[in-house]
Amino acid sequence: MPASSNSFSQKIVLAVLIFMQAALSIRAGVPKQPFFDYSEKGSDSPTTLLLSRLNLNAPGLEKVKASAESNPAQAVAHLLTYYRNRTSVKHPADASGSGYDEQATPKDMQVANDALKHVFVGQPAYPSHFCGEDIHWANNPYPDKEWVWQLNRMSFWDAMGKVYRQTGDEKYAREWCAQFVDWTRKNPRDDQHAYAWRSIEAGIRGYRWTGLFHSFLDSPAFAPEVLVAFLNSCYDHSAFLMTQYRKGSNWALMEAEGMAFIALTFPEFQDSEKWSDEAIGRLNKEITNQVYPDGHQRELAFGYHMGCIGWFMRTYELAQLNGRQDAFPASYIRRIEKMCEVPLKLAFPDGSTPQFGDSWSGQPGQHYHQLKEWAKLFDRPDFLYAATEGQQGTPPDSTAYALPYSGLYSLRSSWDPAAISLVLKCGPDGGGHCQPDNGTFELYAGGRHLMPDAGSFIYSGDPEGRAWFRQTKVHQTLTLNGANSAYAPKLLLWQPGQNLDVLVVENQSYPTLAHRRAVLFVDKKYFVIVDEAIGEGTGDVDLHFQLAPGKALFTPDQQQVRTDLGEGWNVLVQTMPQPGLTLQEEEGQVSFVYTKKEPRPAFRYRLPKTAQESGTRFVTVVAPFNAAPPVVSARILGQPAVGTSRMELEVIVGGIAKRLSYQLPH
């Protein structure tokens, strides 16, 4: 082996031994030794590399520049002092920022204390896991790849930062510094460490680490060698993210956010302006490419929509703090406001949300704190009204909302938390987080999710389980021979009214069969749904429904099914009898939490369709009730052909007869 190679190998071994000694010292609570020799000179020195990446002519770096060549260790010491005293750059997590005094929750305390012992959170639906005294960052104790990917997003470091700011206990800072240097040492950007270097994780770290920098910067544990490791890794992240651009997806936003936060937090890097220009340019493009004019993000999964609001918003706010808001046009913030209207329009009366696609309904009121912030930001008293359940603000001006580009529609009886609410989806293909479920809906009444969407269950590790939840037939919609449907939506009629809301949508679900669904919300009390299968397709036309977990009562001779959930609100589903119509139970499952699923009642109405028939029609009453179940009946008036533009019906619910009609525009 050449002498130079041997010398370099000895340096690496020495650095590892020094690091191990430092880590053990931290565990023992004695003064730590340097993680590596940051004072070493030479082209392969991490310190030399860092100094070469900085614009040493930047204001405030005069002392750093003066000693950069002759005494790199002193230069880094000056650099650390500079950052501890710097006031020219603002960040939400610095001492003057809105996020600095965020209080640690009991959960944060638990996560932070676990992290001291190397018991880490990966994908949070799974238990935390011990990753070794000598941390194994590629560790994956579960069959789901999401665990190791999310391990390398380091959400537990956020908890350590919060607890450290609140308590001032240096053990959190010492351990974070040790873990940070350990991660950078063990995870170079190469093919062997792909688990840590997907662009989504790199973007998340770029955003997250800038906040952690402000959390731990003033700790004595944040020594010069930690600064060298930190800034070099930040540079590596931005340089990598410059080469990654997943156009049209939420990944693109996280990539841009990570790059922007590094660039705007550390303008001292020579390439910071290039990075910030690229990141902001991407965000300006993506807000037009990804967000429909009605405000919903194109992937049509509610959780991702809410995430996208944050990814678009946070970079704008950081730029605004640092005088760079002019890099965004006025249309950018207007489109964000439109995005913020979506949880107002589509959330259920208790603040939970539809779980179409890769989404979960979440907890009641889960977005109220955000609506309160947006109410102030955009001067929206209707946001405040929804966020406070009517205690403050002004009621929204409608109880019916259409997002026609996204294909999402909301009908509710009032703005009371116990109101009746139906949200229907019939939209374009949203990509991998979307499901082939056009025409489906969710029903909520009196504080209960009576007909929730199936959800998505899992991403990775159980392909059969994931595939089950992505079937058209496990949604509240129509199928031909049980096959999955296509995305080919049309809005045919949107006609909200005082006592009757009418929505008619159509989806070319199969090459030879379209599904037209008309939903009539009558007196803000119950729904009449007319489903038509239009076209030459033949076979079994099935109309599927699913209910909340719990007991259900089936009455096949009346084509009726209803929930029996005890006291409180229930729902009755009854399709009007006709020759050949059969009712049969189906397998039903629902997932309200990632990796968790439970059985629930499900059923289908079936009508065989022959080549001689131009279509089939189902007329169904969906009636939420809070006492005895109502007696219902419905019939089509006249003999209109399937697919006709005008429909008249007579409906009797609870002894009250109604004549209803709708006319499609020509």
C-alpha positions in Angstrom: 0.0 0.0 0.0 1.4 3.5 -0.8 2.5 5.5 2.1 0.0 8.2 1.5 -2.9 5.7 1.5 -1.6 4.2 4.7 -1.5 7.6 6.3 -5.0 8.4 5.2 -6.3 5.1 6.6 -4.6 5.7 9.9 -6.3 9.1 10.1 -9.7 7.5 9.5 -9.1 4.9 12.2 -7.9 7.6 14.6 -11.0 9.7 13.9 -13.3 6.7 14.6 -11.5 5.9 17.8 -11.7 9.5 18.9 -15.4 9.6 18.1 -16.1 6.3 20.0 -14.2 7.8 23.0 -16.3 10.9 22.8 -19.5 9.0 22.6 -18.6 6.9 25.6 -17.6 10.0 27.5 -21.0 11.6 26.8 -22.8 8.5 28.1 -20.7 8.6 31.2 -21.4 12.3 31.7 -17.7 13.4 31.6 -16.4 16.2 29.4 -16.3 15.0 25.8 -13.4 14.9 23.5 -13.6 16.2 19.9 -15.5 14.0 17.5 -12.7 14.4 15.0 -9.6 16.6 14.6 -11.2 19.7 13.0 -7.9 21.6 13.3 -6.1 19.4 10.8 -5.0 21.1 7.6 -4.9 19.6 4.1 -7.2 19.3 1.2 -8.9 16.3 2.6 -9.7 18.0 5.9 -13.4 18.5 6.6 -12.5 21.9 7.9 -10.7 22.9 4.8 -13.6 21.6 2.7 -16.1 23.7 4.7 -14.0 26.9 4.5 -13.8 26.4 0.7 -17.6 26.3 0.5 -18.1 29.6 2.2 -18.1 33.1 0.8 -15.4 34.4 3.1 -16.0 37.9 1.8 -19.5 38.0 3.3 -20.0 40.7 6.0 -19.1 39.3 9.5 -16.7 36.7 8.3 -13.6 38.9 8.3 -12.0 37.0 11.2 -12.8 33.7 9.6 -11.2 34.7 6.4 -8.1 36.1 8.1 -7.3 32.8 9.7 -8.7 30.3 7.2 -5.4 29.4 5.6 -3.0 29.8 8.5 -5.2 28.4 11.3 -8.3 26.5 10.2 -9.2 25.6 13.8 -9.3 29.3 14.8 -11.3 30.1 11.7 -14.0 27.6 12.7 -14.0 29.0 16.2 -14.6 32.4 14.8 -17.3 31.0 12.6 -19.1 29.5 15.5 -18.9 32.8 17.4 -20.3 34.5 14.3 -23.3 32.2 14.1 -24.0 32.6 17.8 -24.1 36.3 17.5 -25.6 36.6 14.0 -28.8 38.7 13.8 -28.9 39.3 10.1 -30.7 36.1 9.3 -34.1 35.3 10.8 -35.7 31.9 11.3 -38.9 30.8 13.0 -36.9 28.7 15.5 -34.4 31.3 16.5 -34.7 33.2 19.8 -36.9 35.9 18.2 -39.1 33.5 16.2 -42.6 32.2 16.7 -41.5 28.6 17.1 -38.7 29.1 19.6 -40.9 28.9 22.7 -43.1 26.0 21.6 -43.7 23.9 24.7 -42.7 20.3 24.8 -45.6 17.9 25.4 -45.5 14.8 27.5 -45.1 12.8 24.3 -42.1 15.0 23.3 -40.6 14.3 26.7 -41.0 10.5 26.2 -39.6 10.6 22.7 -36.6 12.7 23.7 -35.8 10.5 26.7 -36.1 7.4 24.5 -33.8 9.0 22.0 -31.1 9.5 24.7 -31.1 5.7 24.9 -31.1 5.2 21.1 -34.8 4.1 21.2 -36.0 5.8 18.1 -39.3 6.6 16.3 -39.4 5.5 12.7 -42.8 5.2 11.0 -44.8 6.3 14.0 -47.6 3.7 13.6 -45.0 1.1 14.8 -43.4 0.9 18.3 -40.1 2.8 18.8 -37.1 0.6 18.5 -33.6 0.3 20.1 -31.1 0.9 17.2 -28.0 -0.1 19.1 -25.5 1.5 21.4 -23.5 2.1 18.3 -26.4 3.4 16.2 -27.4 1.3 13.2 -29.1 3.9 11.0 -30.1 1.3 8.4 -32.0 -0.7 11.0 -35.4 -1.9 10.0 -37.2 -4.1 12.6 -40.4 -4.2 10.6 -41.2 -5.4 7.1 -42.4 -1.9 6.1 -39.6 0.2 4.4 -41.4 3.3 5.7 -39.9 2.7 9.1 -36.2 3.0 8.1 -37.0 5.8 5.7 -38.7 7.8 8.4 -36.1 6.9 10.9 -33.7 8.9 8.7 -36.0 11.9 8.9 -35.2 12.1 12.6 -38.5 13.4 14.0 -37.2 12.4 17.4 -34.5 15.1 17.1 -37.3 17.7 17.1 -38.5 16.4 20.4 -34.9 16.6 21.8 -34.7 20.2 20.6 -38.0 21.2 22.3 -37.1 19.5 25.5 -33.7 21.1 25.6 -35.0 24.6 25.0 -37.6 24.1 27.7 -35.3 22.4 30.3 -31.8 23.6 29.5 -30.6 20.1 30.4 -27.3 19.6 28.5 -27.7 15.9 28.2 -30.1 16.4 25.3 -27.7 18.7 23.5 -24.7 16.5 24.1 -26.6 13.4 22.8 -27.9 15.3 19.8 -24.5 16.5 18.8 -23.1 12.9 19.2 -26.0 11.5 17.1 -25.7 14.1 14.4 -21.9 13.6 13.9 -22.5 9.8 14.0 -25.2 10.0 11.3 -23.0 12.2 9.0 -20.0 9.8 9.5 -22.0 6.7 8.7 -24.2 7.9 5.9 -22.2 9.3 3.0 -24.2 10.0 -0.1 -23.6 6.8 -2.2 -25.4 3.8 -3.5 -24.8 1.8 -0.3 -26.8 4.4 1.8 -29.8 4.8 -0.5 -32.1 4.2 2.4 -31.0 7.6 3.9 -30.7 9.5 0.6 -34.0 9.4 -1.1 -34.7 13.0 -2.1 -37.8 13.2 0.2 -35.7 12.4 3.3 -33.0 14.8 2.2 -35.6 17.6 1.8 -37.2 16.9 5.1 -33.8 16.9 6.8 -32.9 20.2 5.1 -35.9 21.9 6.6 -35.8 20.2 10.0 -32.1 20.6 10.6 -32.2 24.4 10.2 -34.5 24.5 13.2 -32.4 22.1 15.2 -29.4 24.4 14.5 -31.1 27.2 16.4 -32.2 24.8 19.2 -28.7 23.6 20.0 -26.3 26.3 18.7 -25.7 28.0 22.1 -25.0 24.7 23.9 -21.4 24.1 25.0 -21.8 20.7 23.4 -22.2 22.4 20.0 -18.4 22.5 19.5 -16.5 23.6 16.4 -16.3 20.1 15.0 -20.1 19.8 15.3 -20.4 23.0 13.3 -18.0 21.6 10.6 -20.0 18.4 10.4 -23.3 20.2 10.4 -22.5 22.8 7.7 -20.8 20.3 5.5 -23.8 18.0 5.6 -26.1 20.9 4.9 -24.1 21.8 1.9 -24.1 18.2 0.7 -27.9 18.1 1.1 -28.5 21.2 -1.0 -26.0 20.2 -3.7 -27.9 16.8 -3.9 -31.3 18.4 -3.9 -30.3 20.6 -6.8 -30.1 17.4 -8.9 -33.5 16.1 -7.7 -36.8 17.4 -9.0 -39.9 15.2 -8.8 -42.1 17.5 -10.8 -45.8 17.4 -10.1 -45.6 15.6 -6.8 -45.4 16.5 -3.1 -41.8 15.2 -3.2 -40.9 18.3 -5.3 -42.2 20.5 -2.6 -40.1 18.9 0.1 -37.1 18.9 -2.1 -37.5 22.6 -2.7 -38.3 23.4 0.9 -35.2 21.6 2.2 -33.0 23.4 -0.3 -34.6 26.8 0.4 -34.3 26.5 4.1 -30.6 25.7 3.9 -30.0 28.5 1.4 -31.9 31.2 3.3 -30.6 30.1 6.7 -27.0 29.9 5.6 -26.4 32.6 3.0 -22.7 32.4 3.8 -22.4 29.4 1.4 -21.1 30.4 -2.0 -23.9 28.6 -3.7 -26.8 29.8 -1.4 -28.2 32.3 -3.9 -28.2 29.7 -6.6 -30.0 27.2 -4.4 -32.6 29.7 -3.1 -33.3 30.9 -6.7 -33.8 27.3 -7.9 -35.9 26.3 -4.9 -38.2 29.4 -5.0 -38.5 29.0 -8.8 -39.6 25.4 -8.4 -42.2 26.4 -5.8 -43.6 29.1 -8.0 -44.0 26.6 -10.8 -45.4 23.8 -8.7 -48.1 25.9 -7.0 -49.6 26.4 -10.5 -48.8 22.8 -11.7 -50.0 21.0 -8.6 -52.9 23.1 -7.2 -56.1 23.2 -9.1 -58.0 26.6 -9.4 -60.5 25.3 -6.8 -57.6 25.0 -4.3 -57.1 21.3 -4.0 -53.7 19.7 -4.6 -53.7 17.4 -7.5 -53.0 14.1 -5.7 -56.5 14.3 -4.1 -55.5 12.9 -0.8 -56.5 15.2 2.1 -53.4 14.6 4.3 -51.1 15.4 1.4 -53.1 18.5 0.6 -52.6 19.7 4.1 -48.9 18.9 4.0 -48.6 20.8 0.7 -50.0 23.9 2.3 -47.2 23.8 4.8 -44.5 23.1 2.2 -45.6 26.0 0.1 -46.2 28.3 3.1 -43.1 27.8 5.2 -40.6 28.8 2.5 -42.7 31.9 1.7 -42.7 32.8 5.4 -39.0 32.3 5.8 -38.3 34.4 2.7 -40.6 37.1 4.1 -38.7 37.1 7.4 -35.5 37.7 5.5 -36.8 40.3 3.0 -37.2 38.0 0.1 -41.0 37.8 -0.2 -40.8 39.7 -3.6 -39.4 36.4 -5.1 -43.0 35.2 -4.9 -45.8 36.8 -7.0 -49.0 37.9 -5.4 -50.8 35.0 -7.1 -48.7 32.6 -5.0 -50.2 33.6 -1.7 -53.6 33.9 -3.2 -53.4 30.3 -4.3 -52.3 29.2 -0.8 -55.3 31.0 0.6 -57.5 29.0 -1.8 -55.8 25.8 -0.5 -56.6 26.8 3.0 -60.3 26.9 2.1 -60.3 23.2 1.4 -60.5 22.0 5.1 -63.2 24.6 5.7 -65.2 23.3 2.7 -64.6 19.5 2.9 -64.0 18.7 6.6 -66.8 17.1 8.5 -68.7 19.1 11.2 -66.4 17.8 14.0 -63.3 18.8 12.1 -62.2 15.3 11.0 -61.7 14.8 7.3 -62.5 12.4 4.4 -60.0 9.6 4.0 -60.2 9.2 0.2 -56.9 7.8 -1.2 -53.9 7.6 1.0 -55.5 9.6 3.8 -56.9 9.0 7.3 -59.8 10.8 8.9 -57.8 11.8 11.9 -59.1 13.3 15.1 -61.9 15.8 15.6 -60.7 19.3 15.3 -57.3 18.3 14.1 -56.9 21.3 11.8 -58.6 23.9 14.0 -55.3 25.4 15.2 -54.2 25.9 11.5 -57.5 27.5 10.6 -57.1 29.9 13.5 -53.7 30.9 12.2 -55.0 31.2 8.7 -57.9 33.3 9.9 -55.4 35.9 11.2 -53.1 35.6 8.2 -55.9 36.0 5.5 -58.4 38.0 7.6 -61.0 35.2 7.3 -63.7 35.2 10.0 -65.3 32.1 8.4 -62.1 30.2 9.1 -62.3 31.3 12.7 -65.9 30.3 12.9 -65.1 26.8 11.8 -62.1 26.5 14.0 -64.0 27.5 17.1 -67.2 25.6 16.2 -69.2 28.8 16.1 -67.8 30.5 19.2 -66.0 33.2 17.3 -66.0 34.6 13.8 -68.7 34.7 11.1 -70.5 31.6 9.7 -69.4 30.6 6.2 -71.8 31.8 3.5 -72.8 28.3 2.3 -73.5 24.7 3.4 -72.7 23.3 0.0 -69.4 23.5 -1.9 -68.2 22.2 -5.2 -64.5 21.9 -6.2 -65.1 21.0 -9.8 -61.5 20.7 -11.0 -60.7 18.3 -8.1 -64.1 16.5 -8.3 -64.8 16.9 -4.6 -68.3 18.1 -3.4 -69.6 18.7 0.1 -73.2 18.9 1.3 -74.0 19.6 4.9 -77.2 20.5 6.9 -75.7 23.3 8.9 -72.5 24.5 10.7 -73.4 22.7 13.9 -70.9 20.1 15.0 -73.7 17.5 15.0 -74.8 18.3 11.4 -75.4 15.8 8.6 -72.6 15.9 6.0 -71.8 14.0 2.8 -68.6 14.5 0.8 -68.4 12.9 -2.6 -65.4 12.3 -4.9 -65.5 12.1 -8.7 -62.2 13.5 -9.9 -59.2 13.0 -12.2 -56.4 10.6 -11.7 -54.3 11.9 -8.8 -51.5 9.5 -9.1 -50.1 7.0 -6.7 -51.9 8.4 -3.6 -55.3 8.3 -5.3 -57.6 5.3 -5.6 -60.0 4.2 -8.4 -63.1 5.2 -6.5 -64.9 7.8 -8.5 -68.5 8.3 -7.3 -67.7 7.3 -3.8 -68.8 9.3 -0.8 -68.5 9.5 3.0 -71.5 10.2 5.3 -71.3 11.8 8.8 -74.2 12.6 11.1 -74.5 13.5 14.8 -70.9 13.0 15.6 -70.5 9.7 13.9 -68.8 8.6 10.7 -71.7 6.4 9.5 -70.3 5.5 6.1 -66.6 6.1 6.1 -64.3 5.5 3.2 -62.2 2.3 3.5 -58.9 4.3 3.8 -55.6 2.9 2.6 -54.2 0.8 5.5 -50.5 0.6 4.5 -47.9 1.8 2.0 -45.1 -0.8 2.1 -44.6 -4.3 3.5 -48.0 -5.8 2.7 -48.7 -5.4 -1.0 -51.8 -7.7 -0.9 -53.2 -5.6 2.0 -52.6 -2.4 0.2 -54.1 -3.7 -3.0 -57.3 -4.8 -1.2 -58.0 -1.2 -0.1 -57.4 0.1 -3.6 -60.3 -1.8 -5.2 -63.2 0.1 -6.6 -65.6 -2.5 -5.2 -64.6 -1.6 -1.6 -65.9 1.9 -2.1 -69.4 3.4 -2.1 -69.7 3.3 -5.9 -70.7 1.1 -8.9 -68.7 -1.6 -10.7 -69.1 -3.8 -13.7 -68.1 -7.4 -13.0 -66.2 -6.3 -10.0 -63.4 -4.6 -12.0 -61.6 -1.5 -11.1 -62.9 1.7 -12.7 -61.0 4.3 -14.7 -60.7 8.0 -14.0 -62.9 9.9 -16.5 -65.0 12.4 -14.5 -67.6 14.9 -15.6 -69.7 17.3 -13.5 -73.1 17.4 -15.1 -75.1 19.5 -12.6 -74.4 21.5 -9.4 -77.5 23.1 -8.0 -77.4 23.9 -4.3 -80.6 25.3 -2.8 -82.5 26.1 0.3 -84.4 22.8 0.7 -82.8 20.7 -2.1 -79.2 20.4 -3.1 -78.6 18.5 -6.4 -75.3 17.1 -7.6 -75.0 15.0 -10.7 -71.6 13.5 -11.8 -70.6 11.0 -14.3 -67.5 8.8 -14.8 -66.6 6.7 -17.8 -65.7 3.9 -15.5 -65.2 1.3 -18.3 -64.8 1.5 -22.1 -68.4 0.4 -22.6 -70.1 1.6 -19.5 -70.4 5.0 -17.7 -71.6 5.5 -14.2 -73.9 8.5 -13.6 -74.7 9.4 -10.0 -77.2 12.0 -8.9 -77.3 12.9 -5.2 -80.3 14.9 -3.9 -80.0 16.2 -0.4 -83.6 16.7 0.7 -84.6 19.2 3.4 -81.1 18.9 4.8 -82.2 15.6 6.3 -81.7 12.6 3.9 -80.3 11.7 0.5 -81.8 10.2 -2.6 -79.2 8.7 -4.9 -79.9 7.7 -8.5 -77.2 5.6 -10.0 -77.3 4.8 -13.7 -75.0 2.4 -15.6 -75.1 3.7 -19.2 -73.6 1.9 -22.2 -73.2 -1.4 -24.0 -71.2 -3.2 -21.3 -72.6 -6.5 -20.1 -72.4 -8.6 -16.9 -73.0 -7.9 -13.2 -73.6 -4.3 -12.4 -73.0 -3.9 -8.6 -73.8 -1.0 -6.4 -71.6 -1.1 -3.3 -72.0 0.4 0.1 -70.0 0.1 3.4 -71.0 1.1 6.9 -69.2 2.0 10.1 -67.8 -0.8 12.2 -70.4 -2.4 14.4 -73.7 -4.1 14.1 -75.8 -3.9 11.0 -79.3 -5.2 10.3 -80.1 -6.7 6.9 -83.6 -7.0 5.6 -83.2 -8.5 2.1 -87.0 -8.7 1.3 -87.1 -4.9 1.6 -83.6 -4.4 0.0 -82.7 -2.6 3.2 -79.6 -2.4 5.5 -79.2 -0.2 8.5 -76.6 0.3 11.3 -77.5 -0.6 14.8 -74.9 1.4 16.8 -77.0 1.9 19.8 -78.0 5.3 21.2 -77.3 8.2 18.9 -77.3 8.5 15.1 -77.6 5.6 12.7 -78.2 5.3 9.0 -80.6 3.4 6.8 -79.7 2.4 3.2 -82.6 1.1 1.0 -82.6 0.6 -2.7 -86.0 0.4 -4.4 -87.0 -3.1 -5.5 -87.1 -4.0 -9.2 -87.0 -7.3 -11.1 -83.6 -9.1 -10.9 -82.3 -6.9 -8.0 -80.5 -8.9 -5.3 -78.8 -7.8 -2.0 -75.8 -9.6 -0.8 -73.2 -9.0 2.0 -69.6 -8.4 1.0 -66.3 -8.4 2.8 -65.8 -5.0 4.5 -62.7 -3.5 6.1 -61.8 0.0 7.2 -58.5 1.5 8.2 -58.5 4.6 10.4 -54.8 4.4 11.4 -51.8 3.3 9.4 -51.2 -0.5 9.7 -54.5 -1.0 11.5 -57.7 -2.3 10.0 -61.0 -3.7 11.3 -64.0 -5.4 9.8 -67.2 -3.5 9.0 -70.5 -4.3 7.3 -70.5 -4.1 3.5 -73.0 -5.1 0.9 -73.9 -4.7 -2.7 -77.0 -4.5 -4.8 -76.7 -6.4 -8.1 -78.5 -6.1 -11.4 -77.4 -8.3 -14.3 -77.1 -6.4 -17.6 -77.6 -7.9 -21.0 -76.5 -6.7 -24.4 -80.1 -5.8 -25.2 -80.2 -3.2 -22.4 -78.9 0.3 -22.9 -78.4 0.7 -19.2 -79.5 -0.1 -15.6 -80.7 2.2 -12.8 -80.8 2.0 -9.0 -82.7 4.4 -6.8 -81.5 4.5 -3.2 -82.5 6.4 -0.1 -79.7 7.0 2.4 -81.4 8.3 5.6 -79.4 9.2 8.8 -81.7 9.0 11.8 -81.5 9.6 15.5 -84.4 7.6 16.9 -86.6 5.0 15.2 -85.6 4.2 11.6 -87.9 5.9 9.1 -90.1 4.0 6.7 -88.9 5.0 3.2 -90.0 4.5 -0.4 -89.1 6.1 -3.7 -90.1 5.8 -7.3 -89.3 7.3 -10.7 -92.2 9.1 -12.2 -92.9 8.2 -15.8 -90.7 5.9 -17.8 -87.6 8.0 -18.6 -84.8 6.1 -20.4 -81.6 5.4 -18.6 -79.3 8.3 -19.2 -82.1 10.9 -19.8 -81.4 14.5 -19.0 -84.5 15.0 -16.9 -85.6 13.0 -13.8 -88.7 13.2 -11.6 -89.1 11.2 -8.4 -91.5 10.8 -5.6 -90.0 10.0 -2.2 -91.7 9.2 1.1 -89.6 9.3 4.2 -91.1 9.1 7.7 -94.6 9.6 6.2 -93.7 12.9 4.4 -94.0 12.8 0.6 -91.8 14.9 -1.6 -91.8 15.3 -5.4 -88.2 15.9 -6.6 -86.7 16.6 -10.0 -83.6 17.7 -11.8 -82.8 18.8 -15.3 -79.4 18.5 -16.8 -78.2 21.4 -19.0 -78.2 20.7 -22.7 
